Amino acid sequence: MNTSTRTNNTTLADSQKPIQLFGFGPMFGLSDGSPFVLKVETYLQLAKIPYCFQPGISNLKKAPKGKLPYIIDGDKTVADSSVILDYLATNYRDLDADLSAKERALSHLIMKFMDEHIYWCGAYARFATDKGWAIACPVLFGDLPKPLQLIVPSIIRRKIKKKILAQGLGLHDETTVTKIVDDGFSALSELLGDNTFFLGKPQPTTIDAVVYGFLLAFSTPDMQASYDAIWRRYANLPRYIKSIEAQVSANHASC
């Protein structure tokens, strides 16, 4: 999902009231740097739900829970990516409608693994390692006024490193964290196998929106500085990204 020609596969003319998706904005050629924003946008596109995208770090000021993404659907505001996916499935289209109870359970476990475990490994690579930070910092904060560039990045980095430490991952050294990511990606690769989509379904389900969003986020240069060897080890994961890309539009409509 790059940003070069981004519009939703359903234009604003097709719906007078598209869902508004609020995120951070483009990073490293992706529509957003956050895997949580990416997974919601991917679900919207896979489910062909009309939406428009409102990027900007300033969205955090209005975010109901102080985090992105959140959506506005008419008079409803929904925050937290997992809650948003549940809302979309209930009120629009459920990509998991044909899954068995066992398949839903497996999907749930994998999605929580991505949200609660792999996410922090990505944050570690981006904010806790010097090599990742050297790449990410200019992209994240390059648009700030010069005086603020000397102050804000270090404050943000320090806060996030404290969160990584409190979560527990920050207690490990980089070698250990890389091993954790390797084990996780190995499990994903094994579960995917030769299938086009997870669970071996002919069409993507919610788990595909989630895993794709995270894998896409892990393909950025700041992540690759730590995890490039892992990508090269599991060839079916980059192939999987291409399979999902064939299902979604590279573009969206601005709000």
Contacts in CASP RR format, 6 or more apart in sequence:
PFRMAT RR
TARGET T0000
AUTHOR 0000-0000-0000
METHOD contacts of the structure
MODEL  1
MNTSTRTNNTTLADSQKPIQLFGFGPMFGLSDGSPFVLKVETYLQLAKIP
YCFQPGISNLKKAPKGKLPYIIDGDKTVADSSVILDYLATNYRDLDADLS
AKERALSHLIMKFMDEHIYWCGAYARFATDKGWAIACPVLFGDLPKPLQL
IVPSIIRRKIKKKILAQGLGLHDETTVTKIVDDGFSALSELLGDNTFFLG
KPQPTTIDAVVYGFLLAFSTPDMQASYDAIWRRYANLPRYIKSIEAQVSA
NHASC
1 30 0 8 1.000
1 31 0 8 1.000
1 38 0 8 1.000
1 41 0 8 1.000
1 42 0 8 1.000
1 216 0 8 1.000
1 245 0 8 1.000
1 248 0 8 1.000
1 250 0 8 1.000
2 29 0 8 1.000
2 30 0 8 1.000
2 31 0 8 1.000
2 250 0 8 1.000
3 26 0 8 1.000
3 29 0 8 1.000
3 30 0 8 1.000
3 31 0 8 1.000
4 29 0 8 1.000
4 250 0 8 1.000
5 250 0 8 1.000
5 251 0 8 1.000
6 31 0 8 1.000
6 53 0 8 1.000
6 249 0 8 1.000
6 250 0 8 1.000
6 251 0 8 1.000
6 252 0 8 1.000
7 249 0 8 1.000
7 251 0 8 1.000
7 252 0 8 1.000
7 253 0 8 1.000
8 18 0 8 1.000
8 44 0 8 1.000
8 45 0 8 1.000
8 50 0 8 1.000
8 51 0 8 1.000
8 52 0 8 1.000
8 53 0 8 1.000
8 249 0 8 1.000
8 251 0 8 1.000
8 252 0 8 1.000
8 253 0 8 1.000
9 45 0 8 1.000
9 48 0 8 1.000
9 248 0 8 1.000
9 249 0 8 1.000
9 251 0 8 1.000
10 18 0 8 1.000
10 48 0 8 1.000
10 49 0 8 1.000
10 50 0 8 1.000
10 51 0 8 1.000
11 253 0 8 1.000
12 18 0 8 1.000
12 50 0 8 1.000
12 52 0 8 1.000
12 253 0 8 1.000
14 50 0 8 1.000
15 50 0 8 1.000
17 74 0 8 1.000
18 50 0 8 1.000
18 51 0 8 1.000
18 52 0 8 1.000
18 253 0 8 1.000
19 44 0 8 1.000
19 49 0 8 1.000
19 50 0 8 1.000
19 51 0 8 1.000
19 52 0 8 1.000
19 71 0 8 1.000
19 72 0 8 1.000
19 73 0 8 1.000
20 51 0 8 1.000
20 52 0 8 1.000
20 54 0 8 1.000
20 71 0 8 1.000
20 72 0 8 1.000
20 73 0 8 1.000
20 255 0 8 1.000
21 37 0 8 1.000
21 40 0 8 1.000
21 41 0 8 1.000
21 44 0 8 1.000
21 51 0 8 1.000
21 52 0 8 1.000
21 53 0 8 1.000
21 54 0 8 1.000
21 69 0 8 1.000
21 71 0 8 1.000
22 54 0 8 1.000
22 56 0 8 1.000
22 59 0 8 1.000
22 62 0 8 1.000
22 63 0 8 1.000
22 68 0 8 1.000
22 69 0 8 1.000
22 70 0 8 1.000
22 71 0 8 1.000
22 72 0 8 1.000
23 32 0 8 1.000
23 34 0 8 1.000
23 37 0 8 1.000
23 53 0 8 1.000
23 54 0 8 1.000
23 55 0 8 1.000
23 56 0 8 1.000
23 59 0 8 1.000
23 68 0 8 1.000
23 69 0 8 1.000
24 32 0 8 1.000
24 33 0 8 1.000
24 34 0 8 1.000
24 37 0 8 1.000
24 55 0 8 1.000
24 56 0 8 1.000
24 57 0 8 1.000
24 59 0 8 1.000
24 68 0 8 1.000
25 31 0 8 1.000
25 32 0 8 1.000
25 33 0 8 1.000
25 37 0 8 1.000
25 55 0 8 1.000
25 56 0 8 1.000
26 32 0 8 1.000
26 33 0 8 1.000
26 55 0 8 1.000
27 33 0 8 1.000
27 139 0 8 1.000
27 140 0 8 1.000
27 220 0 8 1.000
28 139 0 8 1.000
28 220 0 8 1.000
28 221 0 8 1.000
28 222 0 8 1.000
30 38 0 8 1.000
30 216 0 8 1.000
30 217 0 8 1.000
30 220 0 8 1.000
31 37 0 8 1.000
31 38 0 8 1.000
31 41 0 8 1.000
31 53 0 8 1.000
31 252 0 8 1.000
32 38 0 8 1.000
32 41 0 8 1.000
32 55 0 8 1.000
33 217 0 8 1.000
33 220 0 8 1.000
34 68 0 8 1.000
34 69 0 8 1.000
34 217 0 8 1.000
35 114 0 8 1.000
35 119 0 8 1.000
35 213 0 8 1.000
35 214 0 8 1.000
35 216 0 8 1.000
35 217 0 8 1.000
35 218 0 8 1.000
36 67 0 8 1.000
36 68 0 8 1.000
36 69 0 8 1.000
36 81 0 8 1.000
36 115 0 8 1.000
36 119 0 8 1.000
37 68 0 8 1.000
37 69 0 8 1.000
37 81 0 8 1.000
38 212 0 8 1.000
38 213 0 8 1.000
38 214 0 8 1.000
38 216 0 8 1.000
38 217 0 8 1.000
39 81 0 8 1.000
39 85 0 8 1.000
39 209 0 8 1.000
39 210 0 8 1.000
39 212 0 8 1.000
39 213 0 8 1.000
39 214 0 8 1.000
40 69 0 8 1.000
40 71 0 8 1.000
40 81 0 8 1.000
40 84 0 8 1.000
40 85 0 8 1.000
40 209 0 8 1.000
41 51 0 8 1.000
41 53 0 8 1.000
41 252 0 8 1.000
42 208 0 8 1.000
42 209 0 8 1.000
42 212 0 8 1.000
42 213 0 8 1.000
42 244 0 8 1.000
42 248 0 8 1.000
43 49 0 8 1.000
43 85 0 8 1.000
43 88 0 8 1.000
43 95 0 8 1.000
43 206 0 8 1.000
43 209 0 8 1.000
44 51 0 8 1.000
44 88 0 8 1.000
45 247 0 8 1.000
45 248 0 8 1.000
45 249 0 8 1.000
46 95 0 8 1.000
46 204 0 8 1.000
46 208 0 8 1.000
46 209 0 8 1.000
46 247 0 8 1.000
46 248 0 8 1.000
47 88 0 8 1.000
47 92 0 8 1.000
47 93 0 8 1.000
47 95 0 8 1.000
48 93 0 8 1.000
49 88 0 8 1.000
49 92 0 8 1.000
49 93 0 8 1.000
51 71 0 8 1.000
51 252 0 8 1.000
51 253 0 8 1.000
52 252 0 8 1.000
52 253 0 8 1.000
52 254 0 8 1.000
52 255 0 8 1.000
53 252 0 8 1.000
53 253 0 8 1.000
53 254 0 8 1.000
53 255 0 8 1.000
54 254 0 8 1.000
54 255 0 8 1.000
59 68 0 8 1.000
59 70 0 8 1.000
60 66 0 8 1.000
60 67 0 8 1.000
60 68 0 8 1.000
63 70 0 8 1.000
63 79 0 8 1.000
64 70 0 8 1.000
64 77 0 8 1.000
64 79 0 8 1.000
65 79 0 8 1.000
65 80 0 8 1.000
66 79 0 8 1.000
67 79 0 8 1.000
67 80 0 8 1.000
69 79 0 8 1.000
69 81 0 8 1.000
69 84 0 8 1.000
70 77 0 8 1.000
70 78 0 8 1.000
70 79 0 8 1.000
70 80 0 8 1.000
70 84 0 8 1.000
71 77 0 8 1.000
71 78 0 8 1.000
71 84 0 8 1.000
71 87 0 8 1.000
72 78 0 8 1.000
73 87 0 8 1.000
73 91 0 8 1.000
78 84 0 8 1.000
78 87 0 8 1.000
81 115 0 8 1.000
82 111 0 8 1.000
82 115 0 8 1.000
85 206 0 8 1.000
85 209 0 8 1.000
85 210 0 8 1.000
89 95 0 8 1.000
89 96 0 8 1.000
89 206 0 8 1.000
95 203 0 8 1.000
95 204 0 8 1.000
95 205 0 8 1.000
95 206 0 8 1.000
95 208 0 8 1.000
95 209 0 8 1.000
96 103 0 8 1.000
96 104 0 8 1.000
96 107 0 8 1.000
96 205 0 8 1.000
96 206 0 8 1.000
98 201 0 8 1.000
99 107 0 8 1.000
99 199 0 8 1.000
99 201 0 8 1.000
99 205 0 8 1.000
103 199 0 8 1.000
106 199 0 8 1.000
107 198 0 8 1.000
107 199 0 8 1.000
107 205 0 8 1.000
107 206 0 8 1.000
107 207 0 8 1.000
110 188 0 8 1.000
110 191 0 8 1.000
110 198 0 8 1.000
110 207 0 8 1.000
110 210 0 8 1.000
110 211 0 8 1.000
111 206 0 8 1.000
111 207 0 8 1.000
111 210 0 8 1.000
111 211 0 8 1.000
113 184 0 8 1.000
114 210 0 8 1.000
114 211 0 8 1.000
114 214 0 8 1.000
115 210 0 8 1.000
117 180 0 8 1.000
117 184 0 8 1.000
118 181 0 8 1.000
118 184 0 8 1.000
118 214 0 8 1.000
118 218 0 8 1.000
119 214 0 8 1.000
120 164 0 8 1.000
120 167 0 8 1.000
120 169 0 8 1.000
121 169 0 8 1.000
121 177 0 8 1.000
121 180 0 8 1.000
121 181 0 8 1.000
122 181 0 8 1.000
122 217 0 8 1.000
122 218 0 8 1.000
122 223 0 8 1.000
123 160 0 8 1.000
123 163 0 8 1.000
123 164 0 8 1.000
124 164 0 8 1.000
124 169 0 8 1.000
124 170 0 8 1.000
124 174 0 8 1.000
124 177 0 8 1.000
124 226 0 8 1.000
125 132 0 8 1.000
125 177 0 8 1.000
125 222 0 8 1.000
125 223 0 8 1.000
125 225 0 8 1.000
125 226 0 8 1.000
125 227 0 8 1.000
126 132 0 8 1.000
126 133 0 8 1.000
126 136 0 8 1.000
126 222 0 8 1.000
126 223 0 8 1.000
127 133 0 8 1.000
127 136 0 8 1.000
127 157 0 8 1.000
127 160 0 8 1.000
127 161 0 8 1.000
127 164 0 8 1.000
128 160 0 8 1.000
128 161 0 8 1.000
128 164 0 8 1.000
128 170 0 8 1.000
129 174 0 8 1.000
129 225 0 8 1.000
129 226 0 8 1.000
131 225 0 8 1.000
131 226 0 8 1.000
132 222 0 8 1.000
132 223 0 8 1.000
132 225 0 8 1.000
132 226 0 8 1.000
133 157 0 8 1.000
133 222 0 8 1.000
135 221 0 8 1.000
135 222 0 8 1.000
135 225 0 8 1.000
136 222 0 8 1.000
137 153 0 8 1.000
137 157 0 8 1.000
139 222 0 8 1.000
140 153 0 8 1.000
140 156 0 8 1.000
141 148 0 8 1.000
141 149 0 8 1.000
141 152 0 8 1.000
141 153 0 8 1.000
141 156 0 8 1.000
142 149 0 8 1.000
144 152 0 8 1.000
161 170 0 8 1.000
164 170 0 8 1.000
165 171 0 8 1.000
169 177 0 8 1.000
169 180 0 8 1.000
170 177 0 8 1.000
172 180 0 8 1.000
174 226 0 8 1.000
177 226 0 8 1.000
178 226 0 8 1.000
178 227 0 8 1.000
178 230 0 8 1.000
181 226 0 8 1.000
181 227 0 8 1.000
181 230 0 8 1.000
182 230 0 8 1.000
182 233 0 8 1.000
185 230 0 8 1.000
185 233 0 8 1.000
185 234 0 8 1.000
185 237 0 8 1.000
186 233 0 8 1.000
186 234 0 8 1.000
188 211 0 8 1.000
188 234 0 8 1.000
188 237 0 8 1.000
189 234 0 8 1.000
189 236 0 8 1.000
189 237 0 8 1.000
191 198 0 8 1.000
192 198 0 8 1.000
192 236 0 8 1.000
192 237 0 8 1.000
192 240 0 8 1.000
193 236 0 8 1.000
194 236 0 8 1.000
196 202 0 8 1.000
196 240 0 8 1.000
196 243 0 8 1.000
197 203 0 8 1.000
197 204 0 8 1.000
197 205 0 8 1.000
197 208 0 8 1.000
197 240 0 8 1.000
197 243 0 8 1.000
197 244 0 8 1.000
198 205 0 8 1.000
198 207 0 8 1.000
198 208 0 8 1.000
198 211 0 8 1.000
199 205 0 8 1.000
199 207 0 8 1.000
204 212 0 8 1.000
204 244 0 8 1.000
204 247 0 8 1.000
208 244 0 8 1.000
211 240 0 8 1.000
212 240 0 8 1.000
212 241 0 8 1.000
212 244 0 8 1.000
215 237 0 8 1.000
215 240 0 8 1.000
215 241 0 8 1.000
216 241 0 8 1.000
217 223 0 8 1.000
218 224 0 8 1.000
218 227 0 8 1.000
218 231 0 8 1.000
219 231 0 8 1.000
219 238 0 8 1.000
219 241 0 8 1.000
224 231 0 8 1.000
231 237 0 8 1.000
231 238 0 8 1.000
END
